[in-house]
């Protein structure tokens, strides 16, 4: 019985680690794509993020919040619906940012 528990817990750690790593990668992709959009003339519509960017602390805030989120996801004994929702949310955000970058590049090439 103890062997099954250890095997089950190892499997859970792998899932927690994969989810935490995915959260970190999606946040990094969000940061990089947001910076790219801003550097090519785009604008930030989220007022909180816009404030952080103007105060030049968006990068540090993003780093701290991402690490805290990764730790919270990894520490969950069983992945919660909120962790899964966050991964989905950041997936949509990054997909939107990539779409905006591609559209910007296409418009630029047409000119």
N, C-alpha and C positions, 0 to 999 in steps of 0.2 A: 504494500500500500504506500509506503513512504517513497518508493521508487517512482510510482505513478505521479505522486504529488510533485516531486522534483522535476520530472519530465514535463508535466503540465505547466509548472511555474516557469521553466526555461522557455517554453513556447510562448508564454504570456510576456516574458521579458523581451523576447524577439519582436512581438507585435507592438509592445509599448515603445521599444527603441525605434522601430520602423516608423511608427506614427510620429514620434518626437522628431526624428530626422526629417521626415516629410514636411512637418510644420516649419522646421528651420529652413529647409531648401525653398519652400514656397514663400516664406517671408523674405529671404534673400532675393529671390526672383522679383517679388513685389517691389523691394527697395530699388533694385537695379533698373527695372523697367520704368518705375516712377521717375527716377533720376534722368533716364534717357528721354522720356517725354518732356520733362521740364527743360532739359538742356537743348531741346529742338524747338522750343517755343510753345509748348503745351502749358496748361495750367492745372493746378490742383483745386478740385471742387470740395474736398473734405475740409471744413474750416479748422478742425483741430490739427490736421496734418499741415495745412497751409501755415498756421501759426508757428508750428514747430520748425518748418522749413525757413520761414522768415527770421526766426530767432537762432537759426543755424544749430539746432539740436535734434533734428529729425533722425540723423544717423545714430546718435547715442541712444535716443529713445527707442528706436527700432531694434537696436542690438539688445538692450536690456529687456524690453518686452518680449522679444523672441526667445531669449534664453529662459526667461521666467515661464513662458508658455511651454517651451520644450520640457522644462523640469516638471511642470504640473502634469503634462500629458504622460511623461515617463513614470511619474510617481503613482498614477492611477493604477489601482489593482486590476480593475477591469475598465477598458476604454469606455468613457461616458459618451452619451449622445452629443454633449457640447464639444468634446474633442473632435468628434467626427464632423460636426457642423462647421467648426473652425477650419478644418482641412478643406472642406467643400467650399467654404466662403473664400479662402485664399486662392483656391484653384480657379474660381470664377474671376476674382480680381486680377490674377496674373493673366488669364486668358483674355480678359478685356484689355489689359495694358498692351499685350502683344498685338492684338487686333488693331489698336490705335496706332501703334508703331508702324505696322505694315501699311495701314491706310495712309499715314503721313508720308511714308516713303513712296507709295504709289502716286500720291498727289504731287510730291516734289519732282518725280520723274516726268510727270505730264507737263510740267511748266517749262 
